[in-house]
Amino acid sequence: MINPIAGMGGRIGLGGTDGKSREELGRLGAAEIAQQRAISALRVIKEQPCAHELVFLTSKGEMGEDAFVLVQTKCETIHEAPAESGAGDTTEACSRFLDNGAELIVFVGGDGTARDIAGTVGKRVPILGIPSGVKMHSSVFVNTPEDAGRVIQGFFDRRQTVEGEVMDVDEEAFRAGRVSARLFAIAIIPDSSEDLQPRKSPTDASTEADEVEEIVEYFSQNIEPGTLYLLGTGSTVGALSRKLGVERNDLAVNAIVGGLQVGHDLAEKEILALVQKYRKAKIVVTPIGGQGFVFGRGNQQLSTEVLRAVGDDDIVIVAGPTKLGRIRSLRADTGDADVNERLKGYWKVLTGYARYRAVLLQ
């Protein structure tokens, strides 16, 4: 099941769809990404050999069927929603899936979609999320759409499950730049720890404050004159931004040149315009606590087009040792398999005052 508008707000700097209609989001320059994320997963499922004959149940049109048609994979359409679908259509589709004997419910969306599905399904069958939202704090999602094929086939091979947390945030706080996540449900998910993202872990301010302060001091003393710095999302970069006097919330992308702010709460198009304007640009990011994502979670404004325009050599990753100790590795889920592959390897991460560590992005 696909939430057709999931993730549309990411590249234009919104915390989600923010209550806007698809038409409004389109006028703001938002791109629809959910179906492409579903197609990426379905292609891998189709190409991988499987010992089991999988029967797919889905919703009509853009909530599922269209993606199956595009990858030439058979499906049974058992639910139909209106052109402007909503949360009620998600829950209705899940009820139909259960009534028709579904053994695993796979969805494309973010935390809000996961919450709607978990509220309907409970622990009757496992669920699995293909990430497409702006915010994804829950531990029911695969790391990337391409991982879904391996997880699905592994589930039908072993029939092993674990519990996963369904988290969601206070929408008003999120739009104001504060992450206030809470647990809404415990779901059953396929057991595949390497391919499923952990839930986002909170920052331990008392433990990490000194580490972040060292990073902030060193970085602020070594800013290159005339270079555009695109300051990404997250609390570590947020602390750096505040040190530099940048108007800031921790969920926005801002820009400085020579210590002066030249852009606030930037969308993808505004970022690309700035990159074209200045001779040199750098991207500054920090991994999401517990998950390790540096791109593709909460900072979709830093799109593949932005990454190509700036270049890998000018990506700066910052994180204290305590934060790094809570993640298995760095990760990227940009929506472009070639870019994800290009970013793999060891990265030099600034961990303190003139201190670096080589960390694997996989």
C-alpha positions as CSV (number, residue, x, y, z in Angstrom):
1,M,0.0,0.0,0.0
2,I,1.3,3.4,-1.0
3,N,0.7,6.7,0.6
4,P,0.8,8.8,-2.6
5,I,1.8,12.1,-1.1
6,A,4.3,10.7,1.5
7,G,7.5,12.7,1.5
8,M,6.3,15.5,-0.9
9,G,7.3,18.2,1.6
10,G,10.9,17.1,2.0
11,R,12.6,19.0,-0.8
12,I,10.7,22.2,-0.1
13,G,11.7,22.2,3.5
14,L,8.4,21.2,5.2
15,G,8.2,18.9,8.2
16,G,5.8,16.6,6.3
17,T,2.8,17.5,4.1
18,D,1.9,20.0,6.8
19,G,-1.8,19.7,6.2
20,K,-1.5,20.9,2.6
21,S,-3.3,19.4,-0.3
22,R,-1.4,17.8,-3.2
23,E,-2.3,20.7,-5.4
24,E,-0.8,23.2,-2.8
25,L,2.3,21.1,-2.4
26,G,2.7,21.0,-6.2
27,R,2.5,24.8,-6.5
28,L,5.3,25.0,-3.9
29,G,7.5,22.9,-6.1
30,A,7.1,19.6,-4.2
31,A,7.9,16.3,-6.1
32,E,5.9,13.1,-5.7
33,I,8.4,10.4,-4.7
34,A,6.3,7.6,-3.0
35,Q,5.5,5.6,-6.2
36,Q,9.1,5.6,-7.3
37,R,10.2,4.3,-3.9
38,A,7.7,1.5,-4.3
39,I,8.9,0.7,-7.9
40,S,12.5,0.5,-6.6
41,A,11.5,-2.1,-4.0
42,L,9.3,-4.1,-6.4
43,R,12.0,-4.3,-9.0
44,V,14.4,-5.9,-6.5
45,I,11.6,-8.3,-5.4
46,K,11.0,-9.3,-9.0
47,E,14.6,-9.8,-9.8
48,Q,15.6,-11.9,-6.8
49,P,15.0,-15.6,-6.9
50,C,12.4,-16.7,-4.4
51,A,11.5,-20.2,-3.1
52,H,8.0,-19.0,-2.5
53,E,5.2,-17.9,-4.8
54,L,4.3,-14.4,-3.6
55,V,0.7,-13.2,-4.1
56,F,0.4,-9.4,-3.8
57,L,-2.8,-7.8,-2.7
58,T,-3.1,-4.0,-3.3
59,S,-5.2,-0.9,-3.7
60,K,-6.4,0.4,-7.1
61,G,-4.4,3.2,-8.9
62,E,-1.7,5.2,-7.2
63,M,-2.2,3.5,-3.8
64,G,-0.5,0.4,-5.2
65,E,-1.8,-1.0,-8.5
66,D,0.0,1.5,-10.8
67,A,3.4,0.5,-9.4
68,F,2.8,-3.2,-10.1
69,V,1.7,-2.4,-13.7
70,L,4.9,-0.4,-14.3
71,V,7.2,-3.2,-13.1
72,Q,5.0,-5.8,-14.9
73,T,4.2,-7.8,-11.7
74,K,0.9,-9.5,-11.0
75,C,-1.3,-8.3,-8.2
76,E,-4.9,-8.6,-7.0
77,T,-6.7,-5.3,-6.5
78,I,-9.0,-5.6,-3.6
79,H,-9.5,-1.9,-2.5
80,E,-10.3,1.3,-4.2
81,A,-9.9,4.8,-2.8
82,P,-11.0,8.2,-4.1
83,A,-8.7,10.4,-6.1
84,E,-7.7,12.4,-3.0
85,S,-7.0,9.5,-0.6
86,G,-6.4,10.0,3.1
87,A,-5.7,8.2,6.4
88,G,-9.2,6.6,6.4
89,D,-8.4,5.0,3.0
90,T,-5.1,3.6,4.5
91,T,-6.9,2.0,7.4
92,E,-9.7,0.7,5.1
93,A,-7.1,-0.9,2.8
94,C,-5.4,-2.6,5.7
95,S,-8.8,-4.0,6.9
96,R,-9.4,-5.4,3.4
97,F,-5.9,-7.0,3.4
98,L,-6.5,-8.7,6.7
99,D,-10.0,-9.9,5.5
100,N,-8.3,-11.5,2.5
101,G,-5.7,-13.4,4.4
102,A,-2.6,-11.1,4.1
103,E,0.4,-12.5,6.0
104,L,2.6,-9.4,5.7
105,I,1.5,-5.8,5.1
106,V,4.1,-3.7,3.2
107,F,3.6,0.1,2.9
108,V,5.3,3.1,1.5
109,G,5.1,6.2,3.7
110,G,6.5,7.7,6.8
111,D,5.7,7.7,10.5
112,G,2.2,9.0,10.1
113,T,1.4,6.1,7.7
114,A,3.0,3.6,10.1
115,R,0.9,4.9,12.9
116,D,-2.4,4.6,10.9
117,I,-1.5,1.0,9.8
118,A,-0.4,-0.1,13.3
119,G,-3.6,1.3,14.8
120,T,-5.6,-1.0,12.4
121,V,-3.4,-4.1,12.2
122,G,-2.2,-4.3,15.8
123,K,-0.1,-7.4,16.2
124,R,-2.3,-9.7,14.0
125,V,0.3,-9.7,11.2
126,P,3.8,-8.2,10.6
127,I,4.1,-4.9,8.9
128,L,7.1,-3.5,7.0
129,G,7.7,0.1,5.9
130,I,9.4,1.3,2.8
131,P,10.7,4.8,3.7
132,S,9.2,7.7,1.8
133,G,8.3,10.3,4.5
134,V,10.1,13.4,5.7
135,K,10.3,12.1,9.2
136,M,10.9,8.4,10.0
137,H,11.6,7.8,13.7
138,S,10.0,4.4,13.8
139,S,11.8,1.0,13.7
140,V,9.4,-0.6,11.2
141,F,11.2,0.7,8.1
142,V,13.9,-0.9,5.9
143,N,17.0,1.2,5.5
144,T,16.4,1.7,1.7
145,P,13.6,0.5,-0.7
146,E,16.0,-1.9,-2.3
147,D,16.4,-3.7,1.1
148,A,12.7,-4.6,1.1
149,G,13.1,-7.6,-1.3
150,R,15.6,-9.3,1.0
151,V,13.6,-8.7,4.1
152,I,10.3,-10.0,2.5
153,Q,11.9,-13.1,1.2
154,G,13.7,-13.7,4.5
155,F,10.4,-13.5,6.3
156,F,8.7,-16.1,4.2
157,D,11.8,-18.3,4.5
158,R,12.1,-18.2,8.3
159,R,8.8,-16.8,9.5
160,Q,10.7,-15.0,12.3
161,T,9.5,-11.7,13.7
162,V,10.4,-9.2,16.4
163,E,8.7,-6.2,17.8
164,G,9.2,-2.7,16.3
165,E,8.3,0.7,17.7
166,V,5.9,3.0,15.9
167,M,6.9,6.5,16.8
168,D,5.4,9.9,15.7
169,V,6.1,13.5,16.5
170,D,4.1,16.4,17.7
171,E,3.4,18.1,14.4
172,E,3.2,21.6,15.7
173,A,6.5,21.2,17.6
174,F,8.1,19.7,14.5
175,R,7.1,22.6,12.3
176,A,8.6,24.9,14.9
177,G,11.9,23.1,14.8
178,R,11.6,20.8,17.8
179,V,11.5,17.0,17.7
180,S,9.1,15.7,20.4
181,A,8.6,12.0,19.5
182,R,6.5,9.6,21.4
183,L,5.7,5.9,21.2
184,F,2.3,5.2,19.7
185,A,2.3,1.4,19.2
186,I,4.4,-1.8,19.2
187,A,4.1,-3.6,15.9
188,I,5.3,-7.0,14.7
189,I,8.0,-6.8,12.0
190,P,10.1,-9.3,10.1
191,D,13.3,-10.2,11.9
192,S,16.1,-8.6,9.8
193,S,18.2,-6.4,12.0
194,E,20.8,-5.4,9.4
195,D,18.2,-4.2,6.9
196,L,15.8,-2.4,9.3
197,Q,16.6,1.0,10.7
198,P,16.6,1.4,14.5
199,R,14.3,4.0,16.0
200,K,15.9,7.5,16.3
201,S,17.7,7.7,19.7
202,P,17.5,10.9,21.7
203,T,20.5,13.0,22.4
204,D,22.0,12.8,26.0
205,A,22.8,16.4,26.5
206,S,24.8,15.9,29.6
207,T,27.0,13.3,27.9
208,E,27.5,15.0,24.6
209,A,27.6,18.7,25.4
210,D,31.4,18.9,25.8
211,E,32.0,16.9,22.6
212,V,29.7,19.1,20.6
213,E,31.3,22.2,22.0
214,E,34.7,21.0,20.8
215,I,33.3,20.4,17.3
216,V,31.7,23.8,17.3
217,E,34.8,25.7,18.5
218,Y,37.1,24.0,15.9
219,F,34.7,24.4,13.0
220,S,33.9,28.0,13.7
221,Q,37.7,28.8,13.8
222,N,38.3,27.2,10.5
223,I,35.7,28.6,8.2
224,E,37.1,29.3,4.7
225,P,36.5,32.9,3.5
226,G,34.2,33.2,0.5
227,T,32.9,29.6,0.8
228,L,29.2,28.9,1.0
229,Y,28.4,26.5,3.9
230,L,25.1,24.7,3.7
231,L,24.2,23.8,7.3
232,G,22.0,20.7,7.5
233,T,19.5,19.5,10.0
234,G,20.1,18.0,13.5
235,S,21.1,19.1,16.9
236,T,24.9,18.9,16.4
237,V,24.8,21.2,13.3
238,G,22.2,23.3,15.1
239,A,24.7,24.0,17.9
240,L,27.2,25.0,15.3
241,S,24.7,27.3,13.6
242,R,23.8,29.0,16.9
243,K,27.5,29.6,17.6
244,L,27.7,31.4,14.2
245,G,24.7,33.5,15.0
246,V,22.5,31.8,12.4
247,E,18.7,32.1,12.8
248,R,18.0,28.5,13.3
249,N,15.7,25.6,14.1
250,D,17.2,22.1,14.1
251,L,15.0,20.9,11.2
252,A,16.0,23.6,8.6
253,V,18.8,23.9,6.2
254,N,20.5,27.3,6.4
255,A,23.5,28.9,4.6
256,I,26.4,31.2,5.6
257,V,29.3,32.8,3.8
258,G,32.2,34.3,5.8
259,G,30.2,33.8,9.0
260,L,27.2,35.8,7.7
261,Q,23.9,34.2,7.1
262,V,22.8,34.2,3.4
263,G,19.9,31.8,3.5
264,H,17.3,30.6,6.1
265,D,15.0,27.5,6.0
266,L,16.0,26.7,2.5
267,A,14.2,24.5,0.0
268,E,16.0,22.5,-2.7
269,K,15.6,25.2,-5.5
270,E,16.9,27.9,-3.2
271,I,20.0,25.8,-2.3
272,L,20.8,25.1,-5.9
273,A,20.6,28.9,-6.7
274,L,23.1,29.6,-3.9
275,V,25.4,26.9,-5.1
276,Q,25.4,28.4,-8.5
277,K,26.1,31.9,-7.1
278,Y,29.2,31.1,-5.1
279,R,32.5,29.8,-6.3
280,K,32.8,27.0,-3.7
281,A,30.3,25.3,-1.5
282,K,30.4,22.8,1.4
283,I,27.6,20.7,3.0
284,V,27.7,20.2,6.7
285,V,25.7,17.3,8.1
286,T,25.4,15.1,11.2
287,P,24.1,11.5,11.3
288,I,20.7,10.9,12.9
289,G,21.2,9.5,16.4
290,G,20.8,5.7,16.6
291,Q,20.1,5.4,12.8
292,G,23.2,6.8,11.2
293,F,21.5,8.4,8.2
294,V,23.4,11.5,6.9
295,F,21.2,11.9,3.8
296,G,17.6,10.9,3.1
297,R,16.0,11.4,6.5
298,G,14.8,14.8,7.5
299,N,17.1,16.7,5.1
300,Q,15.6,15.9,1.7
301,Q,16.3,19.5,0.7
302,L,19.9,18.3,0.3
303,S,18.8,16.3,-2.7
304,T,20.8,14.3,-5.2
305,E,20.9,17.4,-7.5
306,V,22.5,19.4,-4.6
307,L,24.9,16.6,-3.8
308,R,26.0,16.4,-7.4
309,A,26.4,20.2,-7.6
310,V,28.6,20.4,-4.5
311,G,30.6,17.2,-4.8
312,D,31.6,14.5,-2.4
313,D,34.9,16.2,-1.4
314,D,33.0,19.1,0.0
315,I,30.7,17.1,2.4
316,V,31.6,17.6,6.0
317,I,30.2,15.2,8.6
318,V,30.3,16.1,12.3
319,A,29.4,13.9,15.3
320,G,30.7,13.4,18.8
321,P,32.2,10.0,19.9
322,T,29.2,9.3,22.1
323,K,26.8,9.8,19.1
324,L,28.9,7.6,16.8
325,G,29.0,4.9,19.5
326,R,25.2,4.5,19.2
327,I,25.2,3.8,15.4
328,R,26.3,0.7,13.5
329,S,27.5,2.7,10.5
330,L,26.7,5.8,8.4
331,R,23.9,5.4,5.8
332,A,22.4,7.3,2.9
333,D,19.0,6.9,1.3
334,T,18.9,9.6,-1.3
335,G,16.3,8.0,-3.6
336,D,19.0,7.4,-6.2
337,A,20.7,4.0,-6.1
338,D,23.8,5.3,-8.0
339,V,24.3,8.2,-5.6
340,N,23.8,5.9,-2.6
341,E,26.5,3.5,-4.1
342,R,28.9,6.4,-4.8
343,L,28.7,7.6,-1.2
344,K,29.6,4.2,0.3
345,G,33.0,3.9,1.9
346,Y,35.0,5.4,4.7
347,W,34.3,9.1,5.6
348,K,36.4,11.4,7.8
349,V,34.1,12.6,10.6
350,L,34.9,15.6,12.8
351,T,34.5,14.3,16.4
352,G,36.1,17.0,18.5
353,Y,38.7,19.9,18.4
354,A,40.9,18.9,15.4
355,R,40.0,15.3,16.0
356,Y,38.7,13.0,13.2
357,R,37.6,9.4,12.9
358,A,37.2,7.3,9.8
359,V,33.6,5.9,9.8
360,L,32.1,3.5,7.2
361,L,29.1,4.6,5.2
362,Q,27.4,1.4,3.9
